Amino acid sequence: MSVLTYPEAVGVGLLQGVTELFPVSSLGHSILIPALLGGHWKHDLDVSADDSLYLNELVGLHLATALALVAFFWRDWIRVIRGLSTSITQRRIQTVDQRLAWLIITACIPVGIAGVALDHVFRTTLGRPVPTAVFLALNGIVLYVTEKLRRGGTGRRRAGASLAPGEERLSPDELSDLRITRMTMRQALGIGAAQILALCPGISRSGVTISAGIFRGLDHEDSARFAFLLATPVIGGAALLKLPPLLGPQGDGLRGPLLAGSIAAFVAAYLATRYLVKYFENRTLIPFAIYCTLAGLGSLAYFTLAG
C-alpha cells in the first residue's frame, strides 16, 4: 500500500530534510505531526507498526539527506578519503586529514552497533506520540543545559586567535578541522556514543552530537561541522540498510513518490546545512532548546487531553 501521495511525499521530504539537520529531531516530527493531524495520517504514517513501510520511506529520504551533505562538504570528503587511504598505505596517523578520517570512523562505531541491535526495540516501544513528545521536550532541556554548562565553546569564531607558523595559509574549514583533530580518539568515541540517544524518537542526532562536542571543548561552529560530517555515514548507512524492501515488489507504486520526496529532501537538507553552518558561527542552541521544549510539552498536553 502506498502511504504517501506525491504531495505528501514532497511535504514529508521537505520536513525530513530540514529537521534531520536542525537539532529538533526529524523522526520525532515524523511521528508527532501525523498524530496531531489525525485521520488517515495517524493510521498510515505509524513508524511503530511492525514492518512499517512508512519507516522505510522515511529512511529512504535519509539517503537524499546524506547525499546533500556529501554535495555540501564534497571538498572535505575528498580530503578525508585521501587521508584514510594514505593512512592505511603508510600505516600511520599523522596529518590532519588522516586524523579526521579515523576520528569519524571511531565516532561512528557506537551508534552503528546500537542502531543494528536496538533499532526495532526503540522504534516499536518508544515510537509512539506520547513518548516522542516527552523525548522532544527532554531534547530541548538537553540543549538548554548544554548552553548553561558549556566549557570552551563560545559560539563565536575565534577571531584573532594566534596561529602557528604555516597555519595562516589554511582555509577556515581546514582550521576548523585542525581544531577538531586535537580531540583524542576516546573523546571522538564519546561524541559518537551520544548519537545512540537519538534512537529515541524526539532526541535529535545533530543536537546531541553538537552538545557532546561542546562539552568536549569545541565551539559551536566546530561541533556543528563535526556533527554534519558524522551524520553523512550514519544516516547514509541506515538508509542503505532500509532501501532493499523498496526496490522489490513491496516498493511497487512507492518509488515515484519516494523519488519526488527525495528530491525535496535533498534541496531542503542542502539549504539547511548552508544556513546552519553560518548560523553556528556566532549563535547558540537556545532557540532550538525553547522550540523543542514548548513543542514537546504542547504535544504531550494535547495527547493527554485528547486521550
Buried (B, 14 or more C-beta within 10 A) or exposed (E): EBBBEEEBBBBBBBBBBBBBBBBBBBBBBBBBBBBBEEEEBBEBBBBBBEEBBBBBBBBBBBBBBBBBBBEBBEEBBEBBEBBBEBBEEEEEBEBBBBBBBBBBBBBBEBBBEBBEEEBEEBBBEBBBBBBBBBBBBBBBEBBBBBBEEBEEBEBBBBEEEEEEEEEEEBEEBBBBBBBBBEBEBEBBBBBBBBBBBBBBBBBBBBBBBBBBBBBBBBBBBBBBBBBBBBBBBBBBBBBBEBBEBBEEEBBEEBBEBBBBBBBBBBBBBBBBBEEBBEBBBEBBBBEBBEBBBEBBBBBBEBBEEEE
